[in-house]
Amino acid sequence: MVANIKRIFQLWGIYAKLDLLWFLRDTKYCVAAIVSDIVTNLSALAGVFLLAERFGNIGGMSSDQVLFMLGYACVVDGVILMFFSMNNVAWISRLIGRGQLEHRVTQPVPLWMQLLTEGFIPVSGNSMLLCGLGITWYALSRLATSVGSLWVLSFLFSVGCSVAIILSFSYIFGSIAFYAQVAGEEISTTAIGLFGALKTFPIGGLSLAAKTVLCTIVPVGLAAWFPANVLLGQAPQSLPQALLLIMTITLALAAATMFRKGMKHYATRGSIRYSARGHRR
Amino acid sequence: MPHVAQLDTVRADIAVSLNSVTKEYVQWQRSGKMKDVLRNLVNPEKKVVSALNDVSLTVNKGEFVAYAGANGAGKSTTIKILSGILQPTRGEVSVLGLRPEQSRVELMKRIGVVFGQRTELWWDQPVAVSFEWKKVVWGVPEEVYQRQLAIVTELLDLGDLLSTFARELSLGQRMRADLGLMLLHDPELIFLDEPTLGLDVLAKRQMIEFLKRINREQGTTIVVTSHDMDDLEEMAQRIVLLSHGQIAFDGSFNQLRELTGSLCRVRLTFLGDVQALPCGNLLSVTRTTSEYEFDTAVTPVKEVLAEIAKLDGVVDIEIRKAPIEQIVAELYTRWKR
């Protein structure tokens, strides 16, 4: 256990170094990356504030509460981008569909550990997370929520659960690429895109059936709406408070099972194609 | 227990062991006709293809083995099974005493794999950074890393490449860098799948010399696949030829030559017009040169030389063995029939 944790930090260390070197490899690239990040994040911020204004008082949430929910959603996206975006780790169907898992199985590292560490880009991939934290902090400063250490822990735990849910969803659908490499190559993009499109809606005003569907079968509500409301002390009455944890465990187990089955299929059938695209940055 | 001790010694000398290994793939069959569309949806026709069919093979430590065969013969499948990427349908596989599917992580620390068409280098980083990445991911001890780095830098002439971005390397340079990367953890056994593919003459020569040297000096066991038989003959002491998923030949290159008879070629250069040689098959002819092929088992060299001596105006004679490419091509054709 201790050895594994030490190894994870060792691997995060080398990937952080690679990212820093990549980011600073050329003045023009570096400046261009910073400028494009600023433009992207400013537009994202503008979008967030406009949405908060538009969705204020919809679904039982005030503008500031919606702003908090959107900040939470940005933090979740930021964690995914910072920890799992390099080499398409979050978009697993790309790795499978392009036959690139073979590069992973020739490394003397357990596959789960590779997938946990390989996507880490703390330098070039931190902007969304920083924006999200900024929005969350701003929204909290306008809300009466008391923020103590326990609340911060709950926040971190909820973000971890939401990230795990999105990744599990991506891996569940992404595992289809084991069986249809070409057709399934971009299925994880679609799965993650579903969260991008729907997770920022305050769904409190919908019927119980709709809310249940959006928090279980298509769990977009668990990526921001449900945990944000729990953290704000107004947990949806109609849904169990432990829903986030229950769904995280359920989806993570389902993803692990599907992925493991897919890997067995991969080891039996092999890959029908190989594409170097996106393999190494 | 002398018997057991001896058995252990024998096992310790084995780098690779395939025991009755079969690898089958399922191929979906489609007629491409509209009338079959419904049948394909309900009850698709499938065909089982054997990439490897009951293959048994042993490679001892320190050997340099060429693993060859026509397209689709099962070469890459074997390398993938040995590297733990694929699992065999039936049979037992042992690499350095480990079962690849069970001990992948442990095995990968002791072997090296290079697929000629793929790179492990970080595209947008200098080669030295990829090397450092390898050191951390493979957990290579500092002294081993420094020693191997010095060796590969010198032998593969990587000095100038270490600070160059991988994306800016030529194919030959990239292959050299990939080979260097693969050797940084000092693997006991390496698998190379088509390492000379696409390389120019100089790059190929550098690679062949390097592989021969690490096999000779460090005792590294090497299993290499290639379509280029001349390259393989220059590198390896032993050749295993696959045909239709089975080992069709396993022995030395000289033994392989004997399979198709002892073919030789003689090239004659005349002062004036060419004259016909009564023995042997004419392969090519120009105004002043001609090339014949003959089987020394049927027509001894002495006899051929006697016939040449009878010809007028011969100013140059060149006798050599038939290229291994031709021998193998002939065998592939025979096996196809």
Contacts between the chains, C-beta under 8 A, distances in Angstrom:
chain1	res1	chain2	res2	distance
A	10	B	136	6.2
A	11	B	136	7.0
A	11	B	137	6.9
A	13	B	136	7.4
A	14	B	132	7.3
A	14	B	133	5.7
A	14	B	136	4.1
A	14	B	137	7.0
A	17	B	132	7.8
A	18	B	122	6.6
A	18	B	125	6.4
A	18	B	129	6.6
A	18	B	133	6.4
A	21	B	125	6.2
A	21	B	129	5.9
A	22	B	124	5.8
A	22	B	125	6.5
A	25	B	124	6.7
A	25	B	125	7.6
A	25	B	165	7.9
A	102	B	80	7.6
A	102	B	85	5.3
A	102	B	115	8.0
A	103	B	118	7.3
A	103	B	120	6.8
A	105	B	83	7.7
A	105	B	84	6.2
A	105	B	85	5.4
A	105	B	104	6.4
A	106	B	83	6.0
A	106	B	84	7.9
A	106	B	85	7.1
A	106	B	108	6.0
A	106	B	113	5.1
A	107	B	108	6.2
A	107	B	137	5.8
A	107	B	138	7.6
A	108	B	104	8.0
A	108	B	105	4.9
A	108	B	106	7.3
A	108	B	107	7.9
A	108	B	108	3.8
A	108	B	109	4.4
A	108	B	137	7.6
A	108	B	138	5.8
A	108	B	139	7.3
A	109	B	105	6.7
A	109	B	137	6.2
A	110	B	105	6.1
A	267	B	85	7.4
A	267	B	86	5.8
A	267	B	87	4.5
A	267	B	101	7.1
A	268	B	86	7.6
A	268	B	87	6.1
A	268	B	89	7.7
A	269	B	25	6.6
A	269	B	26	7.4
A	270	B	25	7.3
A	270	B	77	7.5
A	270	B	80	6.7
A	270	B	85	7.5
A	270	B	86	5.2
A	274	B	117	7.5
A	274	B	118	7.1
A	276	B	118	6.7
A	276	B	119	7.4
A	279	B	123	7.8
A	280	B	119	7.4
A	280	B	120	7.8
A	280	B	121	6.9
A	280	B	122	5.0
A	280	B	123	4.8
A	280	B	124	7.9
A	280	B	166	8.0
A	281	B	122	6.8
A	281	B	123	6.2
A	281	B	124	5.4
